[in-house]
Every structure is written in C-alpha cells, then in structure tokens.
Amino acid sequence: MKANKVLKRLAKIEALVSDVTARFSAGAPHVSGVLKDLKAAVARVKEAVSAHVALRTTKKKTTPTRKKAAARKKAVKAPKAKTAKRAVRIKRAVKKRAAEQTAPAPAQLAEAAAQESTSSN
C-alpha cells in the first residue's frame, strides 16, 4: 500500500478512536484508558510511516539526474520506431481493405451479368 494512503487511513483511525474515547470517558474509565493507549499507538505508527516516507524521498533526490535523462531518451526513441512501423502497416491494411470493399469481386460481377441477361430476355 502506498504511504500516503496509509497515512490517510491512520488519520481516520485516530479520529474514530478519539471520538469513541470521548463517548466512553465518563462511563467506563478502564475502557477510556485502553482507548488512550490505542490512540498513542496509532500516533506512533503514523510517525514511523511519515519518517519512512521522508527517508525514501531524500534517497531519490541524491541520484544523479544525468543518468535518468539519458535512460529516458533511449527508452523514448525505441518505442517510437516500433509504433511508426505499426502505423505504416495499419495504413496499408486499411487501404487494401477499402480497395477490396469498393471493387466488386469477380464472382459478384458474374452474378450481376447473369441477372442482367435473364432480366432483359
């Protein structure tokens, strides 16, 4: 799960626990103590996740950008050539299909000629 999603869920959990703690504070002191411990544990987990996110972002910034840019250029050029070749093939196929659809087949020509000869008699 992504860290931002975890932080959002932990914030929701923390809000729910504080709401439940407010409801049970007067009636049951032993339950409110447990809920306070739970809220503290959620806060500790939240801090640990946010520290982990901060650590990951600092690692990403230290990598040199020149290598990344060179890798991106190579990766971008290769797929363009493939897609261009595919586009040419597709255009040829479309033209061929259009020509086949517009020009009647030899069998259709023979049938049309036979119908004309029978209809004129």
C-alpha positions, 0 to 999 in steps of 0.5 A: 500500500502506498504511504500516503494512503496509509497515512490517510487511513491512520488519520481516520483511525485516530479520529474514530478512536478519539471520538469513541474515547470521548463517548466512553470517558465518563462511563467506563474509565478502564475502557477510556484508558485502553482507548488512550493507549490505542490512540498513542499507538496509532500516533506512533505508527503514523510517525514511523510511516511519515519518517519512512516516507521522508527517508525514501524521498531524500534517497531519490533526490541524491541520484544523479539526474544525468543518468535518468535523462539519458535512460529516458531518451533511449527508452523514448526513441525505441518505442517510437520506431516500433509504433511508426512501423505499426502505423505504416502497416495499419495504413496499408491494411486499411487501404487494401481493405477499402480497395477490396470493399469498393471493387466488386469481386469477380464472382459478384460481377458474374452474378450481376451479368447473369441477372442482367441477361435473364432480366432483359430476355 
